[in-house]
């Protein structure tokens, strides 16, 4: 639903005789809180602040960003799941912090399908498969052969257990039919440092933090794990181009709230989000983070995407026996 349509619905909804939260006053009539389940300064923080600024401007109310990192995103997710269902606490959900964490964490106080209300999809930052330049592979096929014959096994770094980088590395191992060793770090920065130093051979991540090192020659990019090439790295072929169509992975972002939010408030937020993503300034800022904008036609469409993506990664997590300690 477009923003204009959503806003046109508000007077009609407010006038209904049935109980309506909107009938109690204009929404929003106070600041909205957006929880980003990561520390300030990273890509999630930047993406979240772009969205918060745009939605706030369109709804005529400030959106206050709260960085609540910890436990791979679980702490931030939990705070939103347990918040009042009034549309004043939102979550920047992501492929790793929201979805993958739900598959690998042994005990969670929430269910990502039952306890959250999807609002809208933002887009994808396709992951790039890179290696240290000393690795004797320039294509995916060469990396597969190297992995199959390596002794000791090739190692791959990730920002931590249960992150997108972790499960993509596991997917590589499964698709290659080769054992590979996972080396988890506490964040992307330390992982990059050790791959640059040659202590670990492989690193997969979104393009933005890797691009400077690819440009300098510190990392060699083998493939984009997406159906199409990236404008940011146009010379790097996709996994599909190289005969690995099942190796697909991106760091995606979406907006959610606690389950039970009023439908009219979800519609207003969805319309403001899509209007923000259509803005040229927001597009440019998100492109700098490697995000390929992709809006959802309805909140329900975003919900279906979450269910489909969860099923796909559940298979990988189960086959690779990934579990957070």
DODRENFI-26644 format. One line per field, with one value per residue (C-alpha): chain; y, z, x. Coordinates in steps of 0.001 Angstrom, whole numbers, plus 500000, padded with zeros to 6 digits. Each point is the difference from the previous one (the first is absolute). Layout:
N
kette <- A; ...
c2 <- Y; ...
c3 <- Z; ...
c1 <- X; ...
END
This chain:
325
kette <- A; A; A; A; A; A; A; A; A; A; A; A; A; A; A; A; A; A; A; A; A; A; A; A; A; A; A; A; A; A; A; A; A; A; A; A; A; A; A; A; A; A; A; A; A; A; A; A; A; A; A; A; A; A; A; A; A; A; A; A; A; A; A; A; A; A; A; A; A; A; A; A; A; A; A; A; A; A; A; A; A; A; A; A; A; A; A; A; A; A; A; A; A; A; A; A; A; A; A; A; A; A; A; A; A; A; A; A; A; A; A; A; A; A; A; A; A; A; A; A; A; A; A; A; A; A; A; A; A; A; A; A; A; A; A; A; A; A; A; A; A; A; A; A; A; A; A; A; A; A; A; A; A; A; A; A; A; A; A; A; A; A; A; A; A; A; A; A; A; A; A; A; A; A; A; A; A; A; A; A; A; A; A; A; A; A; A; A; A; A; A; A; A; A; A; A; A; A; A; A; A; A; A; A; A; A; A; A; A; A; A; A; A; A; A; A; A; A; A; A; A; A; A; A; A; A; A; A; A; A; A; A; A; A; A; A; A; A; A; A; A; A; A; A; A; A; A; A; A; A; A; A; A; A; A; A; A; A; A; A; A; A; A; A; A; A; A; A; A; A; A; A; A; A; A; A; A; A; A; A; A; A; A; A; A; A; A; A; A; A; A; A; A; A; A; A; A; A; A; A; A; A; A; A; A; A; A; A; A; A; A; A; A; A; A; A; A; A; A; A; A; A; A; A; A
c2 <- 500000; 503381; 502776; 502132; 497098; 499245; 503588; 500216; 497015; 501613; 502257; 497137; 497658; 502589; 500353; 496345; 499059; 496914; 500606; 501522; 501094; 502839; 501258; 500764; 502573; 500727; 497514; 500669; 502644; 499422; 498790; 496465; 497827; 497988; 497301; 499028; 496782; 501072; 502571; 503397; 500559; 496897; 499437; 499025; 503265; 502066; 498265; 500340; 503705; 500705; 498250; 501652; 503457; 499399; 498400; 502631; 502808; 498409; 499270; 503363; 498511; 499249; 496438; 499444; 497382; 497721; 497795; 496840; 497539; 496667; 496265; 500218; 502221; 498024; 502726; 502591; 497565; 498982; 503601; 500613; 496725; 500906; 503661; 501487; 499225; 503657; 500755; 502038; 497387; 498660; 497704; 500118; 496292; 498331; 496703; 499143; 501815; 499141; 496912; 497942; 500616; 498449; 496780; 499538; 501292; 497079; 501948; 503170; 501771; 500855; 498521; 502167; 499035; 499979; 502931; 502640; 502052; 500458; 503604; 500107; 498832; 502453; 498116; 497770; 500454; 496957; 498177; 499808; 496876; 501040; 498291; 501026; 500600; 497145; 497535; 498322; 500563; 502677; 498394; 498117; 496763; 500387; 500712; 496853; 497847; 501558; 499398; 496362; 499245; 502302; 498409; 501512; 501298; 503545; 502383; 502738; 502970; 501440; 502839; 497352; 496809; 500216; 502987; 500178; 499498; 496825; 498351; 501051; 498383; 496878; 500090; 500203; 496936; 498069; 501001; 499279; 496624; 500886; 500437; 503591; 501463; 502847; 502667; 502364; 503531; 502701; 502197; 500630; 502094; 497282; 497453; 502221; 500593; 496305; 499227; 502920; 498569; 496557; 498264; 499024; 499381; 500965; 502781; 500721; 503239; 502875; 502007; 503332; 498995; 497796; 502367; 502038; 496804; 498571; 503239; 499974; 496362; 498867; 497735; 498251; 499966; 496762; 500420; 501896; 497608; 501466; 499567; 503218; 501942; 502926; 503546; 500461; 497126; 499624; 497937; 497201; 497187; 498414; 496507; 499090; 501122; 497590; 497007; 500265; 501243; 498644; 502118; 503125; 502217; 503595; 502149; 501215; 502571; 500451; 501852; 498181; 500640; 497805; 497692; 501434; 503514; 501718; 499417; 503699; 500877; 497273; 501429; 503539; 498806; 497858; 502929; 502333; 497383; 499474; 503759; 500331; 497282; 501816; 503188; 500735; 501079; 496873; 497841; 501512; 499558; 496391; 499272; 501127; 497170; 497527; 499698; 499204; 501458; 497639; 501015; 497693; 500684; 499207; 499124; 496481; 499621; 500716; 497454; 497334; 500832; 499430; 496599; 498923; 501180; 498363; 496646; 500284; 500721; 497441; 497320; 501293; 500378; 496478; 498353; 501868; 499393; 503651; 500872; 502940; 498952
c3 <- 500000; 499027; 502526; 498410; 500201; 503591; 501065; 498237; 502041; 503338; 500271; 499003; 502496; 502771; 499401; 500339; 502878; 500749; 502447; 498239; 501467; 497479; 501364; 503234; 498299; 497086; 499289; 500697; 502685; 501698; 498968; 498689; 501152; 497425; 501529; 498006; 501459; 499415; 501345; 498325; 496974; 497855; 496892; 501999; 501918; 496841; 498213; 503046; 500388; 496330; 500367; 503352; 498587; 496942; 501764; 502721; 497456; 498241; 503155; 501549; 503116; 501056; 500070; 502705; 499213; 502840; 499423; 502039; 499005; 501552; 499580; 496204; 499867; 502493; 502662; 497607; 498486; 503444; 501053; 497034; 500340; 503617; 499362; 499970; 496804; 499227; 497109; 502078; 500158; 496742; 499005; 497194; 499192; 498029; 498403; 502695; 503113; 499542; 497830; 500265; 503738; 500418; 498395; 501919; 503499; 502252; 502060; 499092; 501778; 496682; 496637; 496972; 498234; 502920; 502045; 497356; 497578; 496621; 498762; 496897; 498179; 499389; 497747; 499675; 500279; 498026; 501543; 498316; 500179; 500452; 500714; 501101; 496811; 500931; 499515; 496623; 498721; 497714; 499274; 501970; 498198; 500964; 503613; 500041; 498741; 502470; 502856; 499018; 500108; 502799; 502975; 502510; 498909; 498724; 502631; 499735; 502309; 501142; 502294; 502417; 500446; 498370; 497788; 496282; 499368; 502073; 498197; 496558; 500812; 501060; 496740; 498050; 501834; 499257; 496333; 499502; 501693; 502074; 503669; 500934; 503396; 501415; 501935; 501768; 501077; 502048; 497076; 496371; 500734; 501764; 497377; 497194; 501859; 500250; 496392; 498828; 502077; 498464; 503254; 498473; 496287; 499249; 501011; 498832; 500855; 498560; 497401; 501811; 502688; 497560; 497022; 501220; 500558; 496644; 498310; 501794; 499170; 503615; 499126; 496747; 499148; 498339; 499743; 500958; 501717; 498161; 496728; 498543; 500186; 502332; 498703; 502793; 498635; 496357; 499009; 502492; 498526; 501861; 501426; 497479; 497094; 501254; 500293; 503675; 499900; 503478; 501677; 500654; 503040; 500934; 503066; 499856; 502062; 500939; 502426; 502620; 503135; 502717; 498953; 500625; 498740; 498557; 496255; 499278; 501709; 498108; 496774; 500878; 500798; 496860; 497822; 501627; 499633; 496291; 499428; 501750; 497833; 496875; 501024; 497967; 503016; 501964; 496967; 499688; 503675; 499998; 496753; 501717; 502472; 497152; 500538; 496958; 500883; 499696; 501437; 500944; 498427; 503300; 503533; 499402; 497050; 502303; 502457; 497287; 499024; 503596; 500109; 496665; 500878; 503410; 498421; 497575; 502726; 502354; 497546; 500008; 503785; 500494; 497466; 501317; 503637; 500929; 503594; 502165; 503227
c1 <- 500000; 501393; 500367; 497255; 497540; 500993; 499488; 496633; 498847; 500712; 496916; 497730; 501576; 499788; 496275; 499110; 497704; 502112; 502864; 502996; 503297; 500073; 496709; 501818; 502207; 502263; 502789; 502733; 499490; 503359; 503477; 500380; 502879; 501976; 502170; 503081; 501443; 503604; 502426; 500173; 502190; 499519; 497898; 496903; 500233; 500401; 497109; 497766; 500679; 499271; 496648; 499218; 500652; 497840; 497051; 500055; 499862; 497040; 498030; 500777; 501562; 503566; 501279; 502585; 502642; 501025; 503040; 499570; 502697; 500814; 499409; 500056; 496926; 497935; 499890; 498608; 497510; 498811; 499449; 497706; 498111; 499190; 499149; 496466; 498101; 499315; 502344; 502456; 502763; 501432; 502858; 502513; 500017; 502746; 500913; 502532; 498839; 496327; 499643; 503196; 500272; 496547; 501258; 503236; 499228; 498974; 497455; 498144; 497178; 498340; 499059; 500788; 496771; 497567; 501312; 500743; 497929; 501728; 499833; 502148; 503109; 502860; 502369; 503048; 503732; 501212; 502934; 503380; 502167; 503635; 503312; 503445; 502070; 502362; 497135; 500502; 496481; 498571; 496638; 497377; 500891; 503645; 499034; 497869; 502865; 502384; 497553; 499495; 503717; 501137; 501738; 499502; 496583; 499572; 498706; 497417; 499513; 496693; 498868; 498715; 498019; 496589; 500808; 499305; 503727; 499947; 497099; 501276; 503346; 498129; 498041; 503273; 501275; 496798; 499875; 503704; 499702; 503040; 500768; 500852; 500856; 497934; 501925; 497559; 500960; 498328; 499054; 500891; 503106; 502020; 498940; 501274; 503278; 500834; 499078; 502161; 502850; 499522; 499124; 496625; 499447; 496375; 497635; 496464; 498227; 498019; 501899; 500328; 502545; 501932; 500233; 503033; 501972; 498961; 501092; 503363; 500672; 499835; 497076; 499135; 496291; 498905; 496237; 496872; 497574; 497009; 498090; 501446; 503240; 500528; 500391; 502532; 502157; 498941; 503036; 499246; 497845; 497106; 499924; 497307; 502196; 502657; 497701; 498997; 496385; 499158; 502665; 497954; 500275; 499435; 499888; 496412; 498144; 496355; 497759; 497921; 498004; 498497; 497173; 496569; 500693; 496910; 499748; 499484; 503265; 501831; 498555; 501131; 503537; 500143; 498967; 502544; 502737; 499355; 499855; 503358; 501540; 498787; 501823; 503136; 502026; 499166; 500746; 503458; 500841; 498841; 501866; 503190; 499418; 499567; 496250; 497892; 496600; 497053; 496670; 497130; 496606; 498291; 501121; 498669; 502386; 502920; 498636; 499895; 503574; 501152; 498299; 501529; 503502; 499781; 499147; 502935; 502549; 498454; 501096; 503584; 500123; 498632; 502340; 503031; 498951; 500505; 499170; 500933; 501718
END
